Amino acid sequence: MKLIPKRFRKRFRKSLGRVKLRVRNRDAVVAALNGDAPIRLELGAGNRKMDGWLSVDRHKSSDINHDLREPLPFPAASVQEIYSSHLLEHFYYSDLMKLLQECHRVLRPDGLFGVCVPNARLYIAGYLEEKLFDREKYCTHLPATSNEAKIDLVNYIAYMDGHHRYMFDEENLLVVLKEARFREVQLRDFDPSLDMEERRAQSIYALARK
């Protein structure tokens, strides 16, 4: 490292880090494809780990560190099941559809796509009937909330301090999944084996099949 001029060392370390990351991702994908267990992916998992699932996210602790705006690093029809929780709302519509189409591509025939998204309808209803809305229950991300103006209930779910880019209700979640060519698209109940209890009150759950 001392032979490299100081001004290039940082750039070199970054390049080396990217190479190591690509190798780690490749090894994780190859191991999954060569294994006996069905491949199950949790997209946007952050630092959460579920037994029997590979986490795919930009988080440093993810099994596969991957930008979900890019094609998924799996061949077509290789994945048994995909799950995401409070992920889809972070994408603009065009990127959202690309991600869902990628999920459809990598799933095996009859493979399942389970999803959980925040329910924007709750916040719009709160704007219309503020007295019936429980801010402490539904507005838990403090950097994105205001306790003053009614319209900030809509701002909360629509923008989430700059993190949200698309809103869902029970109707359009199903429509978007159908647009991505999924079939047997339907709302589902909360599943304690997958879904996070702390998100239960504010979420919509759906299940679709390739």
Summary of the structure (lengths in Angstrom):
residues: 210
radius of gyration: 19.6
end to end distance: 50.0
largest distance: 67.8
contacts: 596
relative contact order: 0.13
helix: 44%
strand: 20%
